[in-house]
Amino acid sequence: MLIEVSKNKYGGILVLTDDGFAASFKNGRWLDGIHFDASDQMDNHSLVPDSEAKKIYKQAKEALRKQSVVA
């Protein structure tokens, strides 16, 4: 599975995978889907190394799973 993770200078994180998973870390919480606009993504985000991307992907999946159980 291809995992792409980018971070911005404000603490935001975007996680995308080739199977269609998308998650955003914004304002201190994980959100399902993409919650950054295209210009922010292009101007302010930079890719993280693959080893870090896998860890962040797992964190995002777990956080969203826990949120869906609570909701």
C-alpha positions in Angstrom: 0.0 0.0 0.0 1.2 3.5 -0.9 1.0 5.9 2.0 1.6 9.6 1.6 1.7 11.9 4.6 2.4 15.6 4.6 2.7 18.1 7.4 2.3 21.9 7.4 4.0 24.5 9.6 0.8 24.9 11.6 0.7 21.4 12.9 -1.7 20.1 10.3 -1.2 16.6 8.8 -2.8 15.0 5.7 -2.7 11.2 5.2 -3.6 9.7 1.8 -3.3 6.1 0.7 -3.8 4.4 -2.7 -6.8 2.5 -1.5 -8.8 5.8 -1.0 -8.2 6.4 2.8 -7.9 10.1 3.6 -7.5 11.7 7.0 -6.5 15.2 8.3 -5.2 16.3 11.6 -6.4 19.8 12.1 -7.1 21.9 15.2 -5.8 19.2 17.5 -8.0 16.3 16.3 -8.2 13.7 13.5 -10.9 14.1 10.9 -12.1 11.7 8.2 -11.3 13.0 4.8 -9.3 16.0 3.4 -9.8 19.2 5.3 -7.2 21.4 3.7 -7.7 23.4 0.6 -5.6 22.9 -2.5 -3.6 26.1 -2.1 -2.7 25.3 1.5 -1.7 21.8 0.5 0.6 23.1 -2.3 2.1 26.0 -0.4 2.4 24.9 3.2 2.7 21.1 3.3 5.8 19.0 2.9 6.1 15.2 2.6 7.4 13.1 5.5 9.7 10.1 5.2 8.1 6.7 4.6 9.0 5.4 8.0 7.3 8.3 9.7 4.4 8.1 7.3 3.5 4.6 8.3 3.5 5.5 12.0 1.2 8.5 11.4 -1.1 6.4 9.2 -1.5 3.9 12.0 -2.2 6.7 14.5 -4.8 8.3 12.2 -6.6 4.9 11.6 -6.7 4.2 15.3 -7.9 7.7 16.3 -10.7 7.6 13.7 -11.7 4.1 14.8 -12.0 5.2 18.4 -14.0 8.3 17.4 -16.5 6.1 15.4 -17.0 3.8 18.4 -17.7 6.8 20.7 -20.1 8.5 18.3 
